[in-house]
Amino acid sequence: MVNMRSKTLAAIILVALLVVGLGCIGSRNEEKSGGTQSSSVSTTTKKPETLTVYAYDSFQSVAKVTIPKFEKEYNVKVKLITLGDAGKVLNRLILEKDHPRADVVIGIDNSLAAKAIEAGVLEVYKPKNIDLVPEDLVKGLDPTYHLIPYDYGPIAIVYKKDKVKNPPKTFEDLLKPEWKKSLIVEDPRTSSTGMSFLLWTIGAYGDPGWLYYWEKLKPQIYQITEGWDAGWEMWDKGEAPLFVSYATDPAYSAYYNNGTEPDIGVILLNGTAYVQIEGVGIVKGTKHRELAEKFIEFMLTNKFQNEIPLHNWMFPASKNATLPDVFKYAVKPEKIINPDPEEIKANHNRWVREWVELMIEGKSPEEIIKERG
């Protein structure tokens, strides 16, 4: 009986040891492999990466119909932060230069490109599909590829046809007494549109001739607004008849009038225009470089480009994009008078400073020129 019990007890202990041993082996194997069930759960619940994008306010319209496509295609989350006009967006990037919060910036144009590049807030990136963009747009914005063109449009003065019957046609016409306190213009310090208008006058009158023109233009200005959106709202309410905007605005008017004749008229002073080229760039110091590159390439595809005309009301940069029928009402200039990009780069800060001295501080053109030394 004693021997039998001993054998039985020994057998029980042996089985118990085997079970424990197998359990330990199974546990170690699961630890090494992660376990089949655990692996499946982590894959399906993986939190998507977040790409932070800075842009100007009115970009939200095109963003609503395009960004979800990018998010779905790459299983990511895009955090869009709008900060007023493009000038304010750039100022924010400069303030955050040492601790960047954005990965991509949208809307810095050829009037602000030199300032952005000089500030060192952008990375160089040449997209794989850059051949979709005409070379003159690339050169006109930034041939060093800190910024990639995604749309463009001529700056113009707009008016409502039922309010203005005989609009000014030239720069000099705009100075006539009947247009006193009639023009809404954006501040070039905070608005890319405002900076573009300043460059338009520099293209027309040269340097320092533009100072004398703006001195005469002072009485004609009803309001200098911080950005395009504020100016449009003021003009749309009828506070002043003329507004610095875009030559594509009649297409916008026709679209919302169900394709009928637009009620917005366009003035290309002296038949000329400054053509604004808007760009997208990668913020220096981004922690999501690869994803930022994919986003820029996505913006050059038709998934994005075909949405620009009816949502951003500009011409798409891609040669493959399709224009809607209402864009037959968009007005094109006889002559483009953009200053050379290198000239803008060399003089941008001085021109803005002198504009402030003339328009805000009340100095005369002669005083400003004398201070140049």
Secondary structure, 3 states (H helix, E strand, C coil): CHHHHHHHHHHHHHHHHHHHHHHHHHHHHHHHHCCHHHHHHHHHCCCCEEEEEEECHHHHHHHHHHHHHHHHHHCEEEEEEECCCHHHHHHHHHHCCCCCCCCEEEEEECCCHHHHHHHCCEECCCCCCHHHCCHHHHHHHCCCCCCEEEEEEEEEEEEECCCCCCCCCCCCHHHCHHHCCCEEEECCCCCHHHHHHHHHHHHHHCCCHHHHHHHHHHHHEEEEECCHHHHHHHHHCCCCCEEEEECCHHHHHHHHCCCCCCCEEEECHHHEECEEEEEEEEECCCCCHHHHHHHHHHHCCHHHHCCHHHHCCCEECCCCCCCCHHHHHCCCCCEECCCCHHHHHHHHHHHHHHHHHHHCCCCCHHHHHHHCC
